[in-house]
Amino acid sequence: MRLPVRIVLGLAVAVLVAALGVPPALGQGVTTSTLSGSVTDQSGGVLPGATVTAVHTPSGTTYETVTQADGRFTFLAVRTGGPYVVKAAMNGFKTEEQQGFIIGLGQTTQVKFVLEIQSLQETVTVTGQSPLIETTRAGTAENVSTQTLEALPTISRSLTDFARVSPYFNATSSNDGETFLSVAGRNNRYNNIQVDGAVNNDLFGLSSSGTPGGVAGTQPISLDAIAELQLIVSPYDVRQGGFSGGGVNAITRSGANDLHGTGYYYFRNQNWVGVGPAETKVSTFGEKQGGASVGGPIKKNVAFYFGNFDLGRKQTPNGFSADGSSGQTFGYVPELQQVLDITKNRYGYDPAAAGQDPLKETIRDQNSNKVFVRTDFNLSTAHHLTARYNYIDAFQDVGSTGARPTSSLTTTTGWRTSSTRSSPS
């Protein structure tokens, strides 16, 4: 069978692009940082051809370049975080080393070297810090570092909890309990969420939160797998686009030369909640979440791994009971009992689950399983390879009239399951 010429040409181009490693023409966002600066002598003259080396200390990732005719150098797409050790060297001049630089996601850090004429063999070491004012940032943005993610408290362990550090980001809860972000007054449907440059929006618009997995009450990725967040408002960076509200740009953790890991477990139930004004106790509920992560070297300074799993188990009362024993009182007990008697005696159907009273408050189940794996390889000073896999499997019970009914009451057998399962790589 002979294929049309246009199909053959299309396949040939696709194979060529894959072989050359050319990235597709899609908006990948910002997942790295930039390190730039200048090298001059003591009189202020520029030094072209000087060798500049930058080393990401935790992983040993090395970048190398030479200064241009104006004495300036630039490292594009370097790893975020740090600390970095940056060294400038040139024949006839003393080698100067600066260290302690921490580079934020999407930021540009400036390093200036002033080399002395070499008279004796010695090395000058200078400890530097990133400036407080970022003059190269393309638009309003707020960075949430790893230290901030670990220090700030959170109950839901969601990205929206940490977006509150920016005054432009307002987290609001919808009627069904989901939390969404409004940026500078814009509707959350105009926002954009990226994880490692890949878009993680709710493409079908089924969830009020605007994130995949929102209908199942889960998050698009485990919080313990996030290394840093960047909260973006009105960017004019050509690498950021496709939205008119705000952007949540997240990058994931990776391994390093040192073995490190975390473990966590959270639990709460009705015993941690007080009674309301009418002395009505909260119905039985339980919320458990736990997980662990580990990262380390496969081969020092060359290959690294990171893995995380996160499990959530939640049982939540729907907030209403017909007899008023817990939650808000729905009432209409005689009418509901009449309907229950008719369904059981005439049609042989019991609207209540086994061992449960349909007039009392019902409990909704909500489970979530997350797995994240990432590997990084330093192929050379100019080539780095990253492969990652993110898996989510979650569900929650949803009533036919919503999670908080006001004009109708859902019995224990009237809930349906809303689930999500995804594995973007």
Secondary structure as UniProt FT lines:
FT   HELIX           5..20
FT   STRAND          33..41
FT   TURN            42..43
FT   TURN            48..49
FT   STRAND          51..56
FT   TURN            57..60
FT   STRAND          61..66
FT   TURN            69..70
FT   STRAND          72..78
FT   STRAND          81..89
FT   TURN            91..92
FT   STRAND          95..103
FT   TURN            105..106
FT   STRAND          108..115
FT   STRAND          123..127
FT   TURN            135..136
FT   STRAND          140..144
FT   HELIX           146..151
FT   HELIX           159..163
FT   TURN            164..165
FT   TURN            167..168
FT   STRAND          169..173
FT   TURN            175..176
FT   STRAND          179..183
FT   TURN            184..185
FT   HELIX           188..190
FT   STRAND          192..195
FT   TURN            196..197
FT   STRAND          198..199
FT   TURN            203..204
FT   TURN            208..209
FT   TURN            212..213
FT   HELIX           214..216
FT   HELIX           223..225
FT   STRAND          226..233
FT   TURN            238..239
FT   STRAND          246..252
FT   STRAND          260..269
FT   HELIX           270..272
FT   TURN            277..278
FT   STRAND          286..299
FT   TURN            300..302
FT   STRAND          303..317
FT   STRAND          320..321
FT   STRAND          328..329
FT   HELIX           333..345
FT   TURN            346..347
FT   TURN            354..355
FT   TURN            358..359
FT   STRAND          363..378
FT   STRAND          384..399
FT   TURN            400..401
FT   TURN            412..413
FT   STRAND          415..422
//
